[in-house]
Structure formats: structure tokens, C-alpha cells
Amino acid sequence: MNKKTILILGVSSSIGLPLTKKLLKQDYKIIGQYNSSNKEILGLKREYKDDLVLLKIDFSNQKQISKFLHFIDNDITTIDGLIHLVSPKINIKPIMKTTWEEVNQNLEIQFKSLFLTLKTCIKKLLQSDFKRIIVINSEIISQKSTTKGFTAYAIAKSAIDQYLNCLNAELSDKNFYINQISPTMFDSPLLDNIPKYVVEAQQSKSNITPCKSIIPKILYLLSNEGTQSKGQNFIVK
């Protein structure tokens, strides 16, 4: 049986690294984008060699984006699934003090990275009999009232949600399995810029972790049983 090739955006993140370890052990081939160097992910490359292709790309740098998309388009023959984990560090700021540059940065890193990557690799995904797209979003898009201060972050997350709704509508007859996982706040380097009391208040309501709460859901969506889920958003609290 041919190995399934999964493209992971954010392969060295708090979710991406343990997920990649599990998928490599399960005999997947991984193409992984990362921004910050990580000794563990580079160690996995030495261990798994050709089964792990690593690309150091900053999604806020247009030249690097173009290089990445060219590589995906011309050097990769097969893509069976895409997992999107990319997000900038979260900043909290009153809406009237939030700048367009901050909104745009969130859109560039979160939404544009997904939009351009899918636009480039959609033909390869269509040729696969697997066709999995899994995006880590945020519980914030399911809240009746958005938490104050999260303007730039929330706009980008909402854009991703609507984009995936449109994608589901257009590809519903192509046996695509497009799903989101939207966790509440959990311990992550993405929270480094948030005041500690805000993080503690949120985490007092939840004790989720990537390995216990998020990665098992991703593995389920990649499994044969995962074909029962289509166009869903799994809220993880």
C-alpha cells in the first residue's frame, strides 16, 4: 500500500510536532512547513529521511511564499491531505487601538497561508482517493459574543471558517472530507503576549492539551472512520 502524503502547515508547533511524530510512526509521509527552527523536528528529519520533507517558510514573507508554492506545485507529485495549524502569537488590544497592519498580519499568516496553499495543491488533492483537509480554528468563532480584545485574531479565524464553508459547498460532490477543530485556549507559545491573568481565567474552565484533546481528533479524521465526518467543526473545551 502506498504511503499517504500529508502536507502540514505549522509542523513544529505545539500541535504539529507531536502530531508529526505519530503520523510518521503510522507510516505517513509528511511535507512540513515551519517558521521557527526546532531541534526535535530536525531530529525527526534525520531519523525518517525522505519520509519527512521540511520547508522553512515565513508566511509573512512574499518571496518565501512564492518559493514554497512553486515547490509544492512543481516538486511534489502527490498530496493526499492538508492539515493547517498556522497562527501568529495572539495580542489583546481594544478595537479602536487595533491597526489595519495587525488585522492584515493575522489574515496573511492564518487565512492567506491556507488560501494560497489550497489553491496550489487542490488539483493534487482531487487526484487522491483520500482527500482530507483539517484546519485548527478556534472556539472563538462559535461564541455568541466574541471576547473583547481579540479583534485581529477573531477576524482571521472567521474568514477561515467562511472560506471552508464555501469550499465545502463547491466540493461536496467530490468526496472531499473538510473539517475544522476549534479548541478553547490551551497552554501554547501563541499565548506569550497575553496577560497571565487572562490565560489563567480561560484555562480554569478547561484543561485541554494537544496530545490529549486535539491530536486524537485529527487522527480520527484521518482514519477510515473519519469519512463519517464532512463539513463539521468540532469544538474542543
One Martini backbone bead per residue (centre of mass of N, CA, C, O) as a GRO file, in nm:
protein
  237
    1MET     BB    1   0.095   0.036   0.023
    2ASN     BB    2   0.069   0.360  -0.015
    3LYS     BB    3   0.171   0.638   0.105
    4LYS     BB    4   0.055   0.902   0.272
    5THR     BB    5   0.040   1.252   0.193
    6ILE     BB    6   0.111   1.518   0.425
    7LEU     BB    7   0.032   1.855   0.465
    8ILE     BB    8   0.200   2.070   0.703
    9LEU     BB    9   0.107   2.365   0.870
   10GLY     BB   10   0.301   2.373   1.149
   11VAL     BB   11   0.511   2.131   1.238
   12SER     BB   12   0.655   2.283   1.512
   13SER     BB   13   0.428   2.291   1.687
   14SER     BB   14   0.240   2.193   1.959
   15ILE     BB   15   0.089   2.006   1.749
   16GLY     BB   16   0.282   1.925   1.509
   17LEU     BB   17   0.503   1.755   1.644
   18PRO     BB   18   0.338   1.516   1.774
   19LEU     BB   19   0.186   1.451   1.514
   20THR     BB   20   0.428   1.375   1.336
   21LYS     BB   21   0.526   1.140   1.501
   22LYS     BB   22   0.269   0.967   1.466
   23LEU     BB   23   0.256   0.961   1.152
   24LEU     BB   24   0.532   0.831   1.102
   25LYS     BB   25   0.463   0.570   1.264
   26GLN     BB   26   0.205   0.529   1.053
   27ASP     BB   27   0.332   0.573   0.754
   28TYR     BB   28   0.365   0.857   0.676
   29LYS     BB   29   0.403   1.133   0.468
   30ILE     BB   30   0.582   1.447   0.523
   31ILE     BB   31   0.499   1.789   0.464
   32GLY     BB   32   0.679   2.061   0.628
   33GLN     BB   33   0.598   2.361   0.770
   34TYR     BB   34   0.822   2.619   0.897
   35ASN     BB   35   0.969   2.887   1.098
   36SER     BB   36   1.083   2.770   1.358
   37SER     BB   37   1.337   2.631   1.484
   38ASN     BB   38   1.376   2.266   1.562
   39LYS     BB   39   1.536   2.003   1.695
   40GLU     BB   40   1.318   1.780   1.678
   41ILE     BB   41   1.242   1.804   1.377
   42LEU     BB   42   1.535   1.759   1.277
   43GLY     BB   43   1.559   1.477   1.405
   44LEU     BB   44   1.333   1.345   1.237
   45LYS     BB   45   1.475   1.380   0.967
   46ARG     BB   46   1.713   1.190   1.031
   47GLU     BB   47   1.526   0.938   1.083
   48TYR     BB   48   1.313   0.962   0.812
   49LYS     BB   49   1.396   1.137   0.586
   50ASP     BB   50   1.195   1.110   0.306
   51ASP     BB   51   0.930   1.115   0.501
   52LEU     BB   52   1.059   1.415   0.562
   53VAL     BB   53   0.965   1.734   0.451
   54LEU     BB   54   1.132   2.047   0.487
   55LEU     BB   55   0.998   2.396   0.522
   56LYS     BB   56   1.127   2.721   0.554
   57ILE     BB   57   0.848   2.939   0.618
   58ASP     BB   58   0.733   3.275   0.583
   59PHE     BB   59   0.401   3.405   0.562
   60SER     BB   60   0.518   3.724   0.559
   61ASN     BB   61   0.689   3.630   0.299
   62GLN     BB   62   0.662   3.649  -0.037
   63LYS     BB   63   0.912   3.497  -0.142
   64GLN     BB   64   0.865   3.240   0.030
   65ILE     BB   65   0.587   3.173  -0.074
   66SER     BB   66   0.663   3.135  -0.372
   67LYS     BB   67   0.863   2.906  -0.319
   68PHE     BB   68   0.665   2.711  -0.189
   69LEU     BB   69   0.453   2.693  -0.421
   70HIS     BB   70   0.651   2.593  -0.635
   71PHE     BB   71   0.725   2.331  -0.495
   72ILE     BB   72   0.441   2.208  -0.474
   73ASP     BB   73   0.380   2.225  -0.786
   74ASN     BB   74   0.673   2.083  -0.901
   75ASP     BB   75   0.794   1.863  -0.663
   76ILE     BB   76   0.504   1.753  -0.599
   77THR     BB   77   0.291   1.479  -0.682
   78THR     BB   78   0.164   1.411  -0.384
   79ILE     BB   79  -0.160   1.485  -0.221
   80ASP     BB   80  -0.390   1.377   0.044
   81GLY     BB   81  -0.333   1.607   0.267
   82LEU     BB   82  -0.439   1.884   0.492
   83ILE     BB   83  -0.277   2.066   0.764
   84HIS     BB   84  -0.380   2.348   0.963
   85LEU     BB   85  -0.168   2.543   1.221
   86VAL     BB   86  -0.151   2.842   1.161
   87SER     BB   87  -0.025   3.105   1.392
   88PRO     BB   88  -0.004   3.376   1.561
   89LYS     BB   89   0.045   3.565   1.803
   90ILE     BB   90  -0.152   3.680   2.059
   91ASN     BB   91  -0.333   3.991   2.079
   92ILE     BB   92  -0.449   4.238   2.307
   93LYS     BB   93  -0.697   4.487   2.192
   94PRO     BB   94  -0.858   4.746   2.137
   95ILE     BB   95  -1.036   4.820   1.859
   96MET     BB   96  -0.933   5.132   1.834
   97LYS     BB   97  -0.615   5.015   1.850
   98THR     BB   98  -0.645   4.855   1.606
   99THR     BB   99  -0.471   4.774   1.329
  100TRP     BB  100  -0.445   4.690   1.005
  101GLU     BB  101  -0.175   4.543   1.030
  102GLU     BB  102  -0.283   4.334   1.238
  103VAL     BB  103  -0.505   4.218   1.066
  104ASN     BB  104  -0.327   4.143   0.820
  105GLN     BB  105  -0.136   3.949   0.963
  106ASN     BB  106  -0.354   3.741   1.029
  107LEU     BB  107  -0.447   3.694   0.740
  108GLU     BB  108  -0.178   3.608   0.621
  109ILE     BB  109  -0.104   3.367   0.815
  110GLN     BB  110  -0.384   3.220   0.825
  111PHE     BB  111  -0.550   3.257   0.551
  112LYS     BB  112  -0.347   3.285   0.312
  113SER     BB  113  -0.198   3.018   0.358
  114LEU     BB  114  -0.448   2.845   0.289
  115PHE     BB  115  -0.545   2.961   0.020
  116LEU     BB  116  -0.277   2.925  -0.150
  117THR     BB  117  -0.225   2.628  -0.096
  118LEU     BB  118  -0.493   2.515  -0.207
  119LYS     BB  119  -0.473   2.640  -0.490
  120THR     BB  120  -0.213   2.468  -0.557
  121CYS     BB  121  -0.315   2.155  -0.440
  122ILE     BB  122  -0.604   2.068  -0.542
  123LYS     BB  123  -0.538   1.876  -0.782
  124LYS     BB  124  -0.392   1.665  -0.609
  125LEU     BB  125  -0.629   1.603  -0.419
  126LEU     BB  126  -0.831   1.510  -0.644
  127GLN     BB  127  -0.646   1.248  -0.718
  128SER     BB  128  -0.725   1.144  -0.456
  129ASP     BB  129  -0.878   0.897  -0.220
  130PHE     BB  130  -0.875   1.088   0.047
  131LYS     BB  131  -0.929   1.398   0.100
  132ARG     BB  132  -0.792   1.583   0.346
  133ILE     BB  133  -0.915   1.858   0.556
  134ILE     BB  134  -0.747   2.021   0.835
  135VAL     BB  135  -0.852   2.274   1.073
  136ILE     BB  136  -0.729   2.495   1.307
  137ASN     BB  137  -0.911   2.682   1.507
  138SER     BB  138  -1.165   2.845   1.714
  139GLU     BB  139  -1.395   2.898   1.962
  140ILE     BB  140  -1.456   3.200   1.887
  141ILE     BB  141  -1.657   3.130   1.638
  142SER     BB  142  -1.891   3.012   1.854
  143GLN     BB  143  -1.945   3.270   1.988
  144LYS     BB  144  -2.187   3.498   2.060
  145SER     BB  145  -1.951   3.660   2.217
  146THR     BB  146  -1.678   3.821   2.167
  147THR     BB  147  -1.392   3.863   2.300
  148LYS     BB  148  -1.223   4.104   2.415
  149GLY     BB  149  -0.936   4.200   2.202
  150PHE     BB  150  -0.967   3.981   1.933
  151THR     BB  151  -0.998   4.106   1.650
  152ALA     BB  152  -0.773   4.003   1.453
  153TYR     BB  153  -0.805   3.703   1.519
  154ALA     BB  154  -1.116   3.670   1.467
  155ILE     BB  155  -1.124   3.753   1.171
  156ALA     BB  156  -0.945   3.524   1.062
  157LYS     BB  157  -1.113   3.284   1.172
  158SER     BB  158  -1.374   3.363   1.018
  159ALA     BB  159  -1.258   3.347   0.733
  160ILE     BB  160  -1.192   3.047   0.742
  161ASP     BB  161  -1.476   2.943   0.794
  162GLN     BB  162  -1.606   3.057   0.529
  163TYR     BB  163  -1.415   2.927   0.328
  164LEU     BB  164  -1.489   2.631   0.406
  165ASN     BB  165  -1.784   2.655   0.333
  166CYS     BB  166  -1.731   2.711   0.032
  167LEU     BB  167  -1.568   2.455  -0.023
  168ASN     BB  168  -1.788   2.254   0.052
  169ALA     BB  169  -1.997   2.347  -0.159
  170GLU     BB  170  -1.804   2.284  -0.417
  171LEU     BB  171  -1.699   1.973  -0.298
  172SER     BB  172  -1.940   1.776  -0.218
  173ASP     BB  173  -1.904   1.583  -0.498
  174LYS     BB  174  -1.570   1.491  -0.432
  175ASN     BB  175  -1.500   1.345  -0.162
  176PHE     BB  176  -1.456   1.554   0.060
  177TYR     BB  177  -1.277   1.610   0.385
  178ILE     BB  178  -1.393   1.889   0.564
  179ASN     BB  179  -1.244   2.008   0.873
  180GLN     BB  180  -1.281   2.129   1.208
  181ILE     BB  181  -1.087   2.248   1.495
  182SER     BB  182  -1.208   2.415   1.809
  183PRO     BB  183  -1.031   2.536   2.053
  184THR     BB  184  -0.962   2.633   2.337
  185MET     BB  185  -0.760   2.757   2.551
  186PHE     BB  186  -0.406   2.674   2.554
  187ASP     BB  187  -0.102   2.581   2.614
  188SER     BB  188   0.109   2.824   2.442
  189PRO     BB  189   0.319   3.033   2.260
  190LEU     BB  190   0.070   3.210   2.152
  191LEU     BB  191   0.034   3.337   2.468
  192ASP     BB  192   0.280   3.528   2.545
  193ASN     BB  193   0.112   3.821   2.497
  194ILE     BB  194  -0.073   3.740   2.727
  195PRO     BB  195  -0.203   3.791   3.006
  196LYS     BB  196  -0.200   3.577   3.265
  197TYR     BB  197  -0.494   3.620   3.376
  198VAL     BB  198  -0.639   3.544   3.114
  199VAL     BB  199  -0.535   3.258   3.079
  200GLU     BB  200  -0.624   3.149   3.358
  201ALA     BB  201  -0.928   3.202   3.320
  202GLN     BB  202  -0.960   3.011   3.077
  203GLN     BB  203  -0.813   2.746   3.195
  204SER     BB  204  -1.016   2.700   3.436
  205LYS     BB  205  -1.233   2.575   3.215
  206SER     BB  206  -0.975   2.411   3.109
  207ASN     BB  207  -0.760   2.094   3.022
  208ILE     BB  208  -0.638   2.106   2.753
  209THR     BB  209  -0.447   1.918   2.508
  210PRO     BB  210  -0.302   1.815   2.231
  211CYS     BB  211  -0.264   1.503   2.304
  212LYS     BB  212  -0.560   1.464   2.440
  213SER     BB  213  -0.769   1.659   2.243
  214ILE     BB  214  -0.660   1.699   1.931
  215ILE     BB  215  -0.498   1.468   1.795
  216PRO     BB  216  -0.718   1.244   1.810
  217LYS     BB  217  -0.906   1.397   1.611
  218ILE     BB  218  -0.717   1.395   1.371
  219LEU     BB  219  -0.681   1.086   1.352
  220TYR     BB  220  -0.978   1.030   1.302
  221LEU     BB  221  -1.000   1.204   1.032
  222LEU     BB  222  -0.777   1.006   0.893
  223SER     BB  223  -0.951   0.781   0.914
  224ASN     BB  224  -1.198   0.578   0.809
  225GLU     BB  225  -1.407   0.700   1.014
  226GLY     BB  226  -1.373   1.004   0.911
  227THR     BB  227  -1.590   0.979   0.670
  228GLN     BB  228  -1.836   1.068   0.864
  229SER     BB  229  -1.693   1.349   0.828
  230LYS     BB  230  -1.848   1.661   0.700
  231GLY     BB  231  -1.832   1.989   0.755
  232GLN     BB  232  -1.708   2.012   1.042
  233ASN     BB  233  -1.709   2.150   1.388
  234PHE     BB  234  -1.491   2.087   1.654
  235ILE     BB  235  -1.545   2.145   1.983
  236VAL     BB  236  -1.283   2.215   2.226
  237LYS     BB  237  -1.292   2.204   2.609
   0.00000   0.00000   0.00000
